[in-house]
Amino acid sequence: MQHPAGLALFDKPAVGDSEGTIVCIHGTLDRAKSFTRVARRLEHYRVIAYDRRGYQGSRGIGASADLPAHVDDLLQTIALVDRDGPVTVFGHSLGGVIAIMGGLAAPSSINALIAYESPMRWLIDDGPDWWRPNIGGPEAEAEAFFRLMTSDAAWERLTEAQRVERQADGPALVADLTMVRTIIPFTAEQLSTLSVPVTIGIGSKSDNPRYRSSADVITDAAPVARQAIVEGAGHGAHLSHPDGLAAMLRGAGLDRTKEMRGPA
C-alpha cells in the first residue's frame, strides 16, 4: 500500500476477526514505528501509522509548517482504509492536534478520536513562550529537544548513528515548533461543534500541567469529550506503558458523552 502523498507507512494487519482500524499520528521528533509496542497489543485491530512530513522515511517530501497539509495527509491515510469496521484516530502530542482537526474537518470518516497529552497552548493562558529557535540550527534543535523531553543521559546512550538520525529530523521539528506558534488550529467554539467522540489522554505521572489544563478546556467545550488516565505513565506512554495505552485505545468507544467523562 502506498500513500498518495508519498509518506512512509507502518501497517500492522488485524489477527482473526477485525475489530476495526486505528490510525496513529506521531508527535514532534518521533516516527511511525514508535507505535510498534502498542500495535502488538492491539491484536484484533489493524494499526496504521505514518512518518509525518520531513520525518524518517518521509524526509524526501520535506518538512512543512503548514498544519492543514498535515490534516490532509491524515485524511488521505484514512481514505486508504477498507471500511470493514470502525476507524479510530489516535494522535500523540502534536499528533493529537492533527487528529482533532481531522475530526472537525471530516467527521463522517472517523468513529472515535484519542489525543494523548497534546500541546494546545493557544486554548489556555500559558504564560511566556519557552521556545526560541536554536542558533545552532535544526541539528542542534533536535539534540536540545531530545535532551529536554527525555534526559541528557538518554542522549548520551544513543549511538552516533542514532544521534545522526535524530538530528536529520531537525528541520521537521523546527517546522512543528513553528506552526503550533503561528496557527490557531481550532477554537473552543469550534470544539463545541465536534461530533466525533474524543478521549483526551493524560499520564498519571505527567510533569507538565499544561496537558491537564488543555484537557479540561476541551472536555468543557466539546459535548462528546472525556478524559482518561494511563496510570504510571508520563508523556511517552506509547513507549513506556504500551499496555495501558492500548487499553485506552480499545476503550475509546463510539458513543462517549460528557456525562461519561472522567478517569478511565
Protein Blocks (a to p, Z undefined) as FASTA:
>chain_A
ZZfklpacdddddehjaebdcdddddehiafklmmmmmmmmmmbccdddddehiajlmmn
opafbfklmmmmmmmmmmmpccfbccddddehjlmmmmmmmmmmmmmlpfbdcdehiaff
klpcebjafbdcdfkbjmlmmmmmmmmmmomklmmmpcfklmmmmmmmmmmmmmmmmmmm
mbcfbafklmmmpcbdcdddddfkbcbfklmmmmmmmmmmpmkbccdddehiafklmlmm
mmlmmmmmmmnopabcfklgccZZ
